[in-house]
Amino acid sequence: MKTQSNLLFSLRVPAQADRLRLIRASTRDALSALGCSPEWTRDMLIAIDEACQNVVRHAYGDNFAGDMVVEARIMGKNLEILLRDFAPCIDPATVKPRDLDDIRPGGLGTHFIQEVTDLCGFLEPPAGGGNLFRMVKSLECPPGDGPGETGVDEQESAHEQDSAPGQDSNGSGDGTFGREGTLGKDGTE
């Protein structure tokens, strides 16, 4: 069953740190237009920025010659963010947050992403290679707005999409950042 999706934005940019500002601004503008609270928006900006930073720092190694695509869309009552790179496919089992008792700078991006989103994980590699990471967070209605008053489709979110970057099916999560599908903090979709 297809779920109606509303594309908020799609950006293809070089996987460089100086391009993250454009991604954050596009995200902030889209979420503001939806009426999301500043706190909710801040949390999503953290998750998206951390995921994009992982592409910038790790996907292409020293090559720095690759792009990344960020798409934001409304899927039912959810915000869905898809992040694609065109780097060699990774083993998602190697992408894990470090132990929070290991106090040192860096290495907490995947922890932040898992804490902020309702679902997150790698999807099957898109046609043409690369990696595809999905983050989903339930939208909040601004105070005083009832369902439907924000222009958000009321259907449940499903991963079947009309035009995700190279992806049109989902799988089942297994509690890791595995390719099997997406997952929540509790390991379920």
N, C-alpha and C positions, 0 to 999 in steps of 0.2 A: 504494500500500500504506500503510495507516495504521500508525503506530507507537504503542504504548501510551505514554501520558504520565501523569505523576503531578504534579498541581498542588501546589506547595508553599505558595504564597500569591498573592493578587491584591489589589492596593491601588489605589484611585482616590483621589487626593488633589489639592488645589489645587497648581498649579505654583508653589510658593513655597519659598524657601530653608529656612524653619523646618520644613517637612515632610520634608526629607531625612533628619532624625534617625530618623523613623518607618520610612522605607524601609531605612536602614542597619540598624536594630535587627531588623526583620523578616527581612532577608537574613542577618544574623549568626546569629539564632536558628535559621533553617531549615538553614543550612550546618552549624551545630554539631550539630543533631539528626541530620544525615547522617553525622557523624563526620569532616568535613573538617578538615584541619590549620589551625592559626591562620594560617600563612603563605599557604596557598591561599585561605582566607577573606579575608584582608587584600587580596590581589590582586583578588579579585572585588568586594570593597567599593569599591576604588578605581575600577574600571571602571564599576560601576553608579552610583556617586556622580558621576563625571565626566559620564556620559551624562545623568543627571537634572539636573545643574547646567546643561548645555547647553540643556535644555528651559526651565529657570527663567530663564536669562539671555537666550535668543535666540528661543524659539518664539513667544511672545506679544507681544514688543516691550514697549511701555510699558503695555499693557492690563492685564496681571497677572490677567486674569479667567478664565483657562483651567485645565483639569485635566490631569493625566497619570495613566496607568494603568501600573503595573509588575506584571508577572506573572513568577513563577519556577516552573519545572517541570523535572522529570526527563524527558529524552527518551533512552531507551536508556541509554547510559553517559555521557550528557552533561547538564550543567546548561544550560538555555536561559532567557535573560532576554529578555522582550519589553517594550519601552518605547513607549507610544503617547501622543501628544498630539493635541489637536483644533484645532491652529493651522493656518494656511494651509500647503499643501504646499510643501516646499522643493525646491530642485534639489540632489540629493546631490553633484553634481560640485563644488559650492561648499564642501563640508565636507571639508577636508583638514588634516592636521597641518602646522604650520609647520616650516620648516627648523630642525633642532636647533642649527645654528650661529648662528642668530638668537637671541642671548642677551638675554632680557628676561622680565619676569614674565608669566604667563598664556599661554594659547594652546596648551597641550600636552595637553589632555584627550583629543583624538582619538588622539594618539600613545600615551598611556597605555592607552586602550581597546584599540588594535590590538596592543600588546605583551602585554597580560594575557590576552586572549581567544584562542581558537583560530579562531573565525569571528566576523565582525561586519559589519553593513551594514544599509542601509535596504531594506525590503521595499516591494512595491506599496502605495500608499496604501489604507488600509482603507475599506470602505463608509462613507459619511458624512464622508469627508475626514480630514485630519490626517496625521500621519507615524507610521510604525511602524519602530522600530529593533530589531534582533535581535543578541544576543550569545550565543555558545555557547562553553563550556569543558568539556573532558573531565574527568569526575569522577575523583578519586583514591580508592582504597580506603584506609581507615585501616590502619596496620601490623597484620599478623596476620589481616586479613580477606581472604577470597578473593572472587572474583566471586559476586554474588548475596547475600552475607552482609550487605550494607548495605541491602537492600531495593530496590536499583536494578535496573530491568529491564535485561536483557542485550542487547536488540536494538540495532542500530545506530541512530544518530540520523537522523531524516528530518524535513524541515520540515513535512510534512503533519501537521496537528494536528486535534484534536477541537474545541478551543474557544479558539484564540488570539484576541486582540481584533481581529476584523475581517480575519483573514488565514488562507488555507488552501492556498496554493500557494507553490512556491519557483521560483527562476530560477537563472541561472548568474552567478557573480561575474566581475568584469572587472578586479580589482586596485584599484578605488577604492571609495568609499562609495556606489557607484551603486545605483539602484533595481532593477537587474536581478536582485539576489539577495543572498546573503551571501558573505563571502569570508574567507579566512585571511590571515595575514601574507604568505604566498607568493602570494596572489591566487587561490587555488583553494578550492573548497568541500570 
